[in-house]
Amino acid sequence: MKYGKIILAGGNGYLGGVLAKYFSGMADEVIILARKPKAEQGNIKTLVWNGKTIGDWVYSLQGADLVVNLCGKNVNCRYTEKNKKEIFDSRLIPTHLLGKAIEEMKNPPKLWINITSATIYRHAEDRPQDELTGEIGKGFSVEVCKAWEKCFFETNTPNTRKIALRMGIVLGLKDGAFPRLLNLVKLGMGGKQGNGEQYMSWVHEEDAVRSIKWLLNRPEIEGVVNCTAPDVIKNHVFMRSIRKAFGRSFGLPAPAWLLAIGAKIIGTETELILKSRWVKPTILLSNGFDFRYGKIDEAMAELSSQHQK
């Protein structure tokens, strides 16, 4: 199917780049809303916005098939008061702004997807958390997700379908969590983290973008959707799968006390590593979405073959 306009707000990061490339072959134009200008690449063009005030960028939203909001400061940092404020503001302010712009349009976008996070669910080792029966957790990152989704769903856009896409760890070579984990494996430190029993909800980058296109063609689906592979695995299995795919037979484990020291050094929080995320994509599965990389070893084999090119 050919699309008209695809808008990626805050789309100059890793996942935005994957989405822009994916949709450029099936849309007339892909427009990235970013803070810095960038030269056009084929039918991918960048419009400058500050994410805070209405500007000329608003006109680009008229009649769009899809708006994907990817705005937000990376939570992979120390939770200082300054960083906490930036994490909240960088999500809530652009989301509110997009809602205000869309609300006043005569020909608004058909679908608006906010990329939120599967970390909104509680620490779970007992049962999977899905969109229907999942329980919301506690802690700073959960509060961020809750506030963000509340802001998103409160915006008044009666003629625009809305989906909060709760994304797991996106696996790709270019950026995100995976290259950092792969570096640990290459350095011989790719063993289990903590006790290794925490569940990890992940999704291959190709399935992440395919699911967005699939949702675009499913007008009956709205609200919250989990975007995680059905193969939820424990941390020690995840790390072993990376070692196997990338030819490393051994990996030193990192106990929780060592992670706490390392997190301070590299400027992150151990919660991002030790929380057990057992998330099930019930809506995708029950409506027939077919994961290309549903098993972790399939995903790793594909990433390894890419890596060798």
N, C-alpha and C positions, 0 to 999 in steps of 0.2 A: 504493500500500500504506500502511496506517495502522500506525504504531509506538506502543509504549507510552511508554517513558522513554528520553530521550537525555541523557547526562551530558557536560558540557564542563568538564573540569578546567583551571583557569586560563583560563577562557573569556571573560574580561572585556576582552580586547584586540581588535584589528581583525578577525582571522580568526574568533575566537570569536563576535563580533557577527554576522558574515556567516552563520556556521553556525546560530546561534540563530534568526535570522530565517528562514532556509531551512527548518529542520526544524520550526519552530513550527506550520506549516500542515499537517504530516503526522504529528505525534506528539501523544499525550495531554498530555505535559509535557516541557519542556526545562529541565534543571537546570544552572545554572552554579555551579561551586565557585570562590569568589573570596575574597580577603582582606578585602574591604570589603562591607558589606551594600548592597543596592540594592532599590528598590521593584519589585514584580512588574509585568511587562508582559504582560498576557494570560496565556498558559500558560507563559511564561518566568519562572522564579524563581531567585533567587540564594541559595545556602547559604554561610555563612561557614566557611572552613577556613584553617589556616595553612600547609598543604602539608607539614607536618613531623610532626604527631602525629594519631593516631586520635581521632575525635570523632563527634558525632551524624550528621555528613554521611555516614558509612559506610552507614547504613541506606538512603540514597537509591540506592546502587549495586545493591541487591538486585533481581534480575530485569530489569535495564536491557537494552534492545536493543543499546545502543552507548555506550561511553565513549571520548571523544576527549581525549587529554592534550595540551594546548597550553602547558604550563608552560615557563618559561625566560626569563631576562633577555635582552634584545635584544643580539645580538652586534655591533650597529652602535655600537661604542664603542672607545675606546683600550684596548689590551690591557695594562693595568697589572696588577700582581699581585692587587690588590683586586678589580678587575673580572673577572679570570680565575677567581678563586675563586667569585665570585657567579654567573658564567656556568655553571660546573660544578655548583655546589650547587643552583641554581635548577632544574636539569633532573634531576639524579640523585636528590635527596632525595624530591621528590614522586613520581617514577616508582617508586622502591623502596617508598614508602608505599602507593601504589595497588596494587602487586603483593601486598604483605602483607595488605591489606584484602580483595582479591579471592580470595586463596589460602584464606582462612578462611571463605568464604561457602558456604552450602548452595545458594543460587540465584544464582550469579554472573552478571555481564553476558555476553551472547553474544559480543560483539566488543569488543576494546580496540585502538584505533588510537593510536599515538604519532606526532605530527607531528614528523618529524626533517628533515634537510636534504640536498638534492642536492649540497651542497658537499662531501660525504664523498668524492666521487670525485676522482681526480687532475686536475691542470691538463691539459686535452686539446684539442689542435688537430688530431690525426691521425685519431681515430676516435671514434664515440659510445661512451659508457659506459652499460651497462644493468645490470639486476639479475643477469644470468647471467654476463657476462664482464667487467663493469666492474672497474677497478682502484682500490683505495682510495688516497687521496693522502697528503700530509704537511702538517704545519703545525698551528697551534693550533686553527683551526676544525674541522679534520678530527679531531683528537684528542677534541674535545668530542663530535662526532657518534659516534665509535667507542665512547667510554665510555658515552654515553647509550643507544645500541642494545644494548650488552653488558648494561647494567643492566636494560633492558626485557626482553630475551629470557631472561635468567637467572631472572626472577621465575617462581615455580612456580604456573601457572594452567592446569591440565590441562583444565578445562571452559570456558575462555574462549579463543576464537581471537584471535591477535595479529598485527597488521600494523604494521610501521614504514614510514610513508608519507614517502618522501624528496621533499620539496616543493621546487620551483623558486621563482623570484621570483614572488610572487602579485601580479597586476595588478588594482588596484581604485583608485577615486578617494578613498576615505575615509582610508586610511592605508597604511603599508608603504613600499616603495621608490618606487612609481610617482609619488605626488604630489611627491616631492622631485625626481625626474627631470623631471617636467612643469614645475616651477618654474624649473629651469635652462633649459628650452626657452623659456619665456615671457620670461625675462630675456636671451634671445639667446645663451645659453651652452650650447645643446643640441647641440653637435657631438660627434664621436667622443671617447672617453675613452681615454687612452693611444694606442696605435697603431690602436685600433678593430677589431683583428682577433680579439680574444677572443670566444669563443662565449658566448651568454647563454641559459640554460634558464629559461623562464618558464611561467606558466600563468594564464589568466584566472580571476578569483575564482569565477565561476559554474561553470567546469569543475572547480575545486578542490573545491567543495562537492558537485557532482554525482558526482564520482568516489568520494567517501566514502559517499554513499547507494548507489551502484552496488556498491561493495565489501561493503556491509552485506548485499546480496542475492546475494552470490557466496560461499557457505560453503566452497567448495573452495579459495579463495585465502587464503593466509596467508604470513607471513614479510615479506620486503622488497619494497616496490612503489614504483616511481618515479612521481611525479606532476608531469609537465612536459609542455607541449604538444609535439607531434611536430615542429613547425616551429622547429628550433633555428637561431638566426641570429647573425651577428656583431654586435658592439656598434655599429659604424657604421651598419648596416642598421636596428637597433633604434631608434637615436636619430633616424634619418631618418624612420622610420615614425611616431614621435611628432610630429615637426615637420610632416609631411604631414597627419596627422589633425587637428592643432590649429592649422593655418594659419600656420605659421612657415617661411619659405623658407630662412632662414639660421640657423646655429648655430656659434658659436665652438668649436673643438676644445679639449680640455684635455689637454696632454701629461703624461706620467707625472711629470715633476718638479713640475709645477704641482699635480697631484693630491696629491702627497706633502705639499705646503704646505697645501693646502685641507683635507686629511684631518686634519691637526693642529689647524687652526682650528675645524673643526666636530666634532672629537672622534670620529673613526672611523679605520679602517685601509684603506690602498689595496688590500689583498688582496681586499676585498669588491667592488672595482670591476674590478680588472685580471685576476683569475683567470679562465681560460677553462673554462667549464662546458658541456660538450657531453654532455648526458644524454638518454637515449632511454627512453621509457615502454613497454618491450617487453611487460610483463605486461598493462598496460591494453589496448594495441593488439591483442595476440595473443588476448585473451579477448573482444574485441568492444566495448570501450568507445568511444563515439562522442563525440569532442570537438566541442563547439558552436563553440568558437573555436580551431580548429587552426592557423590562419595568423595571423601577427602583424598584418597589415593589417585583418583581420576584428576582432580584439580591440581594436585602436586605434579603429576606426570606431565600435564599440559604446561604448567609454569616452568618445569625443568626443560622441556623441549624448546620453549620460547627463549629461555636463558642461554641455551647452547647456540642459538642462531647468530 
